[in-house]
């Protein structure tokens, strides 16, 4: 069976167009479309409540937000930041753009986040920070990372692109580390078309991040430092304000999709479904499965089979960042033992995962996985 309309791995959350037009009329009437307008400021305040944090700084995209997060902590130029290669390219790129060296650490096989038990051995006198990534909605081992950071006086930054609204033991994930970046890209559970924010508890960072986000400008006649343009515009903020009213319902729908997948895939030999750690809420950002060696065909072959019937799965994260030409040939960048990364980068497949997925499509996806599992001879 081939599905006529392409099914993508995710679908953007979109508010009612009439509701959006009401906000647009406000903007047209005010003639204020960017530079921290009313909608921007309202969204920042609303996000403080939703994310249960003390400080929120909005940005035009998550990459600029992460660049500023690293810059704001004033890490020594040329120092090393321990991070994971099992992430989107923006993570190590933001380290490099700040004149720092990404040092790649292996990941845990269950959560696929940075392996906190392998971080300490990688610390050198030149290490200044740890940048963890909460992958697919699975959080890093924040307690272990915090303990290591305190022991060695390191800064901690989290890439929280996949964990909007996640809590650990009732504590918002945006409260861990020195700064957390959230992405509001269209592919994310909560989106502002493009966009992102930083959350942090240190009040001394408020002015610093404001300056870095706005060219270093404090007033018409005062420029305090070298900044960039990271401001979110009013149209993006309107999308965010409306989607804040919708994301919880979308999460409930995705919860049902996850339950459908779990029920139909959990008994298939060779397919592993990663489990969320206890006392952690699920953001329902992605639905990854692991295609193990005892499954009849490889992850790449399965990806191709789905593509033939218009189902667009994703090989997140392949290749790993440590495989990029800009890093693997850079002798100044340390490559640790990445055995788990090098294994899982060839096994993870993210299935279509969003609230409006029809049951007929879900059945088709599960049927493909079930049928291939019945093949006895592995195809090479």
C-alpha positions as CSV (number, residue, x, y, z in Angstrom):
1,X,0.0,0.0,0.0
2,X,1.3,3.5,-0.9
3,X,-0.1,6.5,0.9
4,X,-1.0,9.3,-1.6
5,X,-0.1,12.2,0.6
6,X,3.4,12.3,2.1
7,X,3.4,11.7,5.9
8,X,6.2,13.6,7.6
9,X,8.0,12.8,10.8
10,X,6.2,15.8,12.4
11,X,3.6,18.5,11.6
12,X,3.6,22.1,12.9
13,X,1.1,23.1,15.5
14,X,-1.0,25.8,13.9
15,X,-3.6,28.0,15.6
16,X,-7.0,28.9,14.1
17,X,-6.3,31.3,11.2
18,X,-9.1,33.7,12.3
19,X,-7.5,33.9,15.8
20,X,-4.2,34.7,14.3
21,X,-5.7,37.4,12.1
22,X,-7.1,39.1,15.2
23,X,-3.5,39.4,16.6
24,X,-2.3,40.6,13.2
25,X,-4.8,43.4,13.2
26,X,-3.4,44.5,16.6
27,X,0.0,44.6,15.1
28,X,-1.1,46.5,12.0
29,X,-2.9,49.0,14.2
30,X,0.1,49.5,16.5
31,X,2.7,49.7,13.6
32,X,5.1,47.9,16.0
33,X,6.3,44.7,14.4
34,X,9.6,44.0,16.1
35,X,12.1,45.3,18.8
36,X,10.4,43.9,21.9
37,X,6.8,44.9,21.4
38,X,3.8,44.2,23.5
39,X,3.3,40.7,22.1
40,X,6.9,39.8,22.6
41,X,6.9,41.0,26.2
42,X,3.6,39.2,26.9
43,X,5.0,35.9,25.6
44,X,8.1,36.2,27.7
45,X,6.0,36.6,30.8
46,X,3.6,33.8,29.8
47,X,6.6,31.5,29.2
48,X,7.9,32.2,32.7
49,X,4.7,30.7,34.0
50,X,4.5,27.8,31.7
51,X,8.1,26.8,32.0
52,X,8.1,27.6,35.8
53,X,11.4,29.6,35.7
54,X,12.6,32.9,37.0
55,X,13.9,34.4,33.8
56,X,13.1,34.0,30.1
57,X,14.7,35.8,27.2
58,X,13.1,35.3,23.8
59,X,15.1,34.9,20.6
60,X,14.4,34.8,16.8
61,X,15.7,31.2,16.7
62,X,17.2,28.6,18.9
63,X,20.6,28.7,17.4
64,X,21.1,32.4,18.1
65,X,19.8,31.7,21.6
66,X,22.4,29.0,22.2
67,X,25.2,31.2,20.7
68,X,24.2,33.9,23.2
69,X,23.9,31.4,26.1
70,X,27.5,30.3,25.6
71,X,28.7,33.9,25.1
72,X,27.0,35.2,28.2
73,X,28.9,32.8,30.4
74,X,32.2,34.4,29.3
75,X,34.0,31.1,28.9
76,X,37.8,31.5,28.3
77,X,38.5,31.8,24.5
78,X,39.9,28.6,23.2
79,X,38.8,26.5,26.1
80,X,37.0,23.1,25.8
81,X,33.3,22.4,26.2
82,X,32.4,18.7,26.7
83,X,29.3,17.9,24.7
84,X,27.6,15.1,22.7
85,X,27.9,14.4,19.0
86,X,24.5,12.8,19.1
87,X,22.6,16.0,18.4
88,X,21.7,18.5,15.7
89,X,24.6,20.3,14.0
90,X,23.7,23.6,15.8
91,X,25.0,22.3,19.2
92,X,28.7,21.9,18.4
93,X,28.6,24.7,15.8
94,X,27.5,27.2,18.5
95,X,30.5,26.1,20.6
96,X,32.9,26.6,17.7
97,X,31.4,29.9,16.7
98,X,32.2,31.2,20.2
99,X,35.9,30.3,19.6
100,X,35.7,27.2,21.9
101,X,36.5,23.6,21.2
102,X,33.8,20.9,21.4
103,X,35.0,17.7,23.0
104,X,32.7,14.8,22.2
105,X,31.6,12.5,24.9
106,X,29.8,9.2,24.4
107,X,26.1,8.7,25.2
108,X,24.0,6.4,27.3
109,X,22.4,3.5,25.5
110,X,19.0,4.0,27.1
111,X,18.3,7.8,27.1
112,X,20.9,8.5,24.3
113,X,21.9,11.6,26.2
114,X,25.5,12.4,27.2
115,X,26.9,9.7,29.4
116,X,27.5,11.5,32.7
117,X,29.7,8.6,33.9
118,X,32.2,9.3,31.1
119,X,32.4,13.1,31.5
120,X,34.8,13.4,34.4
121,X,37.6,11.4,32.6
122,X,37.5,13.9,29.8
123,X,38.0,17.0,31.9
124,X,41.3,18.8,31.4
125,X,42.8,22.0,32.8
126,X,41.4,23.7,29.7
127,X,37.8,22.5,30.2
128,X,35.4,25.4,31.0
129,X,31.9,23.9,30.5
130,X,29.6,21.0,29.9
131,X,26.9,21.3,27.2
132,X,24.3,18.5,27.6
133,X,21.5,17.8,25.1
134,X,18.1,16.5,26.2
135,X,17.5,14.1,23.3
136,X,14.0,13.3,21.9
137,X,12.5,14.4,25.2
138,X,14.8,12.2,27.4
139,X,16.6,14.4,29.9
140,X,20.3,14.2,30.7
141,X,21.3,12.9,34.1
142,X,21.2,16.5,35.5
143,X,22.1,15.5,39.1
144,X,25.3,13.8,38.1
145,X,26.3,16.6,35.7
146,X,25.6,19.2,38.4
147,X,27.8,17.3,40.9
148,X,30.7,17.1,38.4
149,X,30.4,20.8,37.4
150,X,30.6,21.9,41.1
151,X,33.6,19.7,41.7
152,X,35.5,21.2,38.8
153,X,34.0,24.7,38.8
154,X,32.5,24.3,35.3
155,X,29.5,26.0,33.7
156,X,26.6,23.9,32.6
157,X,24.4,24.7,29.5
158,X,21.6,22.5,28.3
159,X,20.2,22.3,24.8
160,X,16.5,21.7,25.6
161,X,15.2,21.9,22.0
162,X,13.2,18.6,22.6
163,X,11.9,19.1,26.2
164,X,9.4,21.9,26.2
165,X,7.4,21.6,29.5
166,X,9.4,18.6,30.8
167,X,9.7,18.2,34.6
168,X,12.0,16.0,36.7
169,X,10.6,15.1,40.1
170,X,8.2,18.1,39.7
171,X,11.0,20.6,38.9
172,X,11.0,22.3,35.5
173,X,13.9,21.2,33.3
174,X,14.6,24.9,32.6
175,X,15.9,25.3,36.1
176,X,18.9,23.0,35.8
177,X,22.4,24.1,34.9
178,X,23.4,27.8,34.3
179,X,21.3,28.3,31.2
180,X,18.9,26.2,29.1
181,X,18.0,26.8,25.5
182,X,14.5,25.9,24.2
183,X,13.9,25.8,20.4
184,X,10.5,27.0,19.0
185,X,11.2,25.9,15.5
186,X,8.2,24.8,13.4
187,X,9.2,21.1,14.0
188,X,8.9,21.4,17.8
189,X,5.9,20.6,20.0
190,X,5.5,24.4,20.8
191,X,6.5,26.7,17.9
192,X,6.7,30.3,17.1
193,X,7.4,29.4,13.4
194,X,11.1,30.1,14.1
195,X,12.3,31.1,17.6
196,X,13.6,30.1,20.9
197,X,14.4,31.2,24.4
198,X,16.9,31.0,27.2
199,X,15.9,30.2,30.8
200,X,18.2,30.9,33.8
201,X,18.1,31.7,37.5
202,X,21.0,34.0,37.9
203,X,19.6,37.6,37.9
204,X,23.0,39.0,36.8
205,X,22.5,37.4,33.4
206,X,19.4,39.4,32.6
207,X,21.2,42.5,31.4
208,X,24.0,40.6,29.9
209,X,21.7,38.5,27.7
210,X,19.6,41.5,26.8
211,X,22.7,43.3,25.6
212,X,23.9,40.3,23.6
213,X,20.5,39.9,22.0
214,X,20.2,43.5,21.0
215,X,23.6,44.7,19.6
216,X,24.7,45.6,23.0
217,X,22.4,48.6,22.9
218,X,21.0,49.8,26.2
219,X,19.6,53.2,25.1
220,X,19.6,55.5,22.1
221,X,23.0,56.8,23.2
222,X,24.5,53.9,25.0
223,X,26.1,50.7,23.5
224,X,27.6,48.6,26.3
225,X,29.2,45.7,24.4
226,X,29.4,43.8,21.2
227,X,26.0,42.1,20.6
228,X,24.1,40.6,17.7
229,X,20.5,40.7,16.5
230,X,18.6,37.9,18.3
231,X,15.2,39.6,18.8
232,X,12.0,37.8,18.2
233,X,9.5,39.8,16.1
234,X,5.8,40.4,16.9
235,X,4.4,38.0,14.3
236,X,6.4,35.1,15.9
237,X,5.3,36.1,19.3
238,X,1.6,36.1,18.2
239,X,2.1,32.5,16.9
240,X,3.6,31.6,20.3
241,X,0.8,33.2,22.4
242,X,-1.8,31.3,20.4
243,X,0.1,28.0,20.5
244,X,0.5,28.2,24.2
245,X,-3.3,27.6,24.3
246,X,-2.9,24.5,22.2
247,X,0.2,22.6,23.1
248,X,-1.3,20.7,26.0
249,X,-4.1,19.3,23.9
250,X,-1.5,18.3,21.3
251,X,0.5,16.5,23.9
252,X,-2.6,14.5,24.9
253,X,-3.1,13.5,21.3
254,X,0.6,12.5,20.9
255,X,0.2,10.5,24.1
256,X,-2.5,8.5,22.4
257,X,-0.3,8.0,19.3
258,X,2.5,6.9,21.6
259,X,0.2,4.4,23.3
260,X,-0.8,3.0,19.9
261,X,2.8,2.6,18.8
262,X,3.8,1.0,22.1
263,X,1.0,-1.5,22.0
264,X,1.7,-2.6,18.4
265,X,5.5,-2.5,18.4
266,X,6.6,-3.6,21.9
267,X,6.4,-7.3,21.1
268,X,8.3,-7.1,17.8
269,X,11.7,-8.9,18.1
270,X,14.5,-6.6,17.1
271,X,12.7,-3.3,17.9
272,X,13.5,-1.5,21.1
273,X,11.4,1.3,22.4
274,X,13.4,3.6,24.7
275,X,11.7,4.3,28.0
276,X,11.3,7.6,29.8
277,X,13.2,7.7,33.2
278,X,11.0,7.5,36.3
279,X,9.6,10.7,37.7
280,X,10.1,12.5,34.4
281,X,7.2,14.0,32.4
282,X,7.3,13.4,28.6
283,X,7.3,16.3,26.2
284,X,6.1,14.0,23.4
285,X,8.5,15.6,21.0
286,X,9.6,12.6,19.0
287,X,9.0,8.8,18.9
288,X,12.3,7.0,18.3
289,X,12.7,3.3,18.0
290,X,16.0,1.3,17.9
291,X,16.4,-1.2,15.1
292,X,18.6,-3.8,16.8
293,X,20.9,-6.3,15.1
294,X,18.4,-9.2,15.4
295,X,15.7,-7.3,13.3
296,X,15.7,-8.8,9.8
297,X,16.7,-5.7,7.9
298,X,18.8,-2.7,8.8
299,X,17.6,0.7,9.8
300,X,18.6,2.2,6.5
301,X,16.7,-0.4,4.5
302,X,13.6,0.2,6.7
303,X,13.9,3.9,6.1
304,X,14.0,3.3,2.3
305,X,10.9,1.0,2.5
306,X,8.9,3.6,4.3
307,X,10.0,6.3,1.9
308,X,8.7,4.2,-1.0
309,X,5.2,4.4,0.4
310,X,5.4,8.1,1.2
311,X,6.1,7.8,4.9
312,X,9.0,10.1,5.8
313,X,10.8,8.7,8.9
314,X,14.0,10.3,10.1
315,X,17.5,8.9,10.8
316,X,18.1,11.2,13.8
317,X,21.0,11.6,14.4
318,X,22.9,10.4,11.3
319,X,25.6,11.1,10.7
320,X,26.8,12.0,14.2
321,X,28.4,15.4,14.5
322,X,31.7,13.7,15.1
323,X,31.5,12.4,11.5
324,X,31.3,15.9,10.0
325,X,34.2,16.9,7.9
326,X,34.6,20.1,10.0
327,X,35.2,18.1,13.1
328,X,36.6,14.7,12.3
329,X,39.6,16.2,10.5
330,X,40.2,18.9,13.1
331,X,43.2,17.7,15.2
332,X,42.4,20.2,17.9
333,X,39.0,18.6,18.6
334,X,39.3,15.6,20.8
335,X,37.3,12.5,19.8
336,X,36.7,10.2,22.7
337,X,35.6,6.6,22.6
338,X,32.2,6.9,20.9
339,X,31.2,3.3,20.7
340,X,27.6,3.8,21.7
341,X,27.2,6.8,19.4
342,X,28.7,4.9,16.5
343,X,26.3,2.0,17.2
344,X,23.1,3.9,17.7
345,X,23.6,6.4,14.9
346,X,22.9,3.4,12.6
347,X,19.9,2.1,14.5
348,X,17.7,5.0,15.6
349,X,14.6,5.7,13.5
350,X,12.1,8.4,14.4
351,X,8.6,7.5,13.3
352,X,5.9,10.1,12.3
353,X,4.6,11.6,15.5
354,X,2.0,14.3,15.8
355,X,-1.6,14.5,17.1
356,X,-3.5,14.5,13.8
357,X,-2.0,11.2,12.5
358,X,-4.9,9.0,11.3
359,X,-5.2,5.5,12.7
360,X,-5.1,4.1,9.2
361,X,-1.6,5.6,8.8
362,X,-0.5,4.4,12.2
363,X,-1.7,0.9,11.2
364,X,0.2,1.0,8.0
365,X,3.4,2.0,9.8
366,X,3.0,-0.8,12.4
367,X,2.1,-3.3,9.7
368,X,5.4,-2.5,7.8
369,X,7.4,-3.0,10.9
370,X,5.6,-6.2,11.8
371,X,5.8,-7.7,8.3
372,X,9.5,-7.0,8.0
373,X,10.1,-8.7,11.3
374,X,8.8,-11.9,9.8
375,X,11.6,-12.0,7.2
376,X,13.9,-14.8,8.3
377,X,17.0,-14.0,6.3
378,X,18.6,-10.7,6.8
379,X,19.2,-8.7,3.7
380,X,22.6,-7.2,3.2
